[in-house]
Amino acid sequence: MDVNWIRSLFTLWVFLCFMLVIYIVFHRRNKQNYDEAASSIFDEDSSDKNGR
Protein backbone atom coordinates (compact mmCIF):
# COMPACT_ATOMS: atom_id res chain seq x y z
CA MET A 1 0.00 0.00 0.00
CA ASP A 2 1.61 3.22 -1.09
CA VAL A 3 1.00 6.83 -0.11
CA ASN A 4 -1.58 7.41 -2.84
CA TRP A 5 -3.86 4.71 -1.39
CA ILE A 6 -3.66 6.30 2.01
CA ARG A 7 -4.46 9.71 0.54
CA SER A 8 -7.41 8.26 -1.35
CA LEU A 9 -8.79 6.55 1.73
CA PHE A 10 -8.37 9.71 3.78
CA THR A 11 -10.19 11.74 1.11
CA LEU A 12 -13.02 9.21 1.09
CA TRP A 13 -13.21 9.28 4.90
CA VAL A 14 -13.39 13.10 4.97
CA PHE A 15 -16.08 13.09 2.28
CA LEU A 16 -18.18 10.57 4.22
CA CYS A 17 -17.83 12.62 7.40
CA PHE A 18 -18.90 15.73 5.50
CA MET A 19 -21.94 13.95 4.09
CA LEU A 20 -22.85 12.75 7.60
CA VAL A 21 -22.71 16.30 8.93
CA ILE A 22 -24.86 17.54 6.04
CA TYR A 23 -27.40 14.77 6.74
CA ILE A 24 -27.56 15.59 10.44
CA VAL A 25 -27.96 19.32 9.85
CA PHE A 26 -30.66 19.05 7.21
CA HIS A 27 -32.63 16.15 8.68
CA ARG A 28 -36.28 17.06 9.35
CA ARG A 29 -36.32 15.92 12.96
CA ASN A 30 -33.75 18.60 13.85
CA LYS A 31 -35.80 21.47 12.40
CA GLN A 32 -37.60 22.13 15.69
CA ASN A 33 -34.30 22.35 17.58
CA TYR A 34 -32.90 24.85 15.08
CA ASP A 35 -36.10 26.92 15.15
CA GLU A 36 -35.95 27.07 18.95
CA ALA A 37 -32.31 28.09 18.88
CA ALA A 38 -32.99 30.77 16.28
CA SER A 39 -35.84 32.28 18.26
CA SER A 40 -34.14 32.00 21.66
CA ILE A 41 -32.33 35.28 21.16
CA PHE A 42 -35.68 37.08 21.21
CA ASP A 43 -36.87 35.30 24.38
CA GLU A 44 -34.34 36.98 26.70
CA ASP A 45 -35.00 40.06 28.82
CA SER A 46 -34.82 43.43 27.14
CA SER A 47 -32.50 44.75 29.85
CA ASP A 48 -28.79 44.22 29.46
CA LYS A 49 -25.97 44.09 32.04
CA ASN A 50 -25.81 47.87 32.43
CA GLY A 51 -29.50 48.14 33.33
CA ARG A 52 -30.45 50.23 30.34
Secondary structure, DSSP 8 states (H G I E B T S, - for coil): --HHHHHHHHHHHHHHHHHHHHHHHH-GGGHHHHHHHHHGGGSS-S--TT--
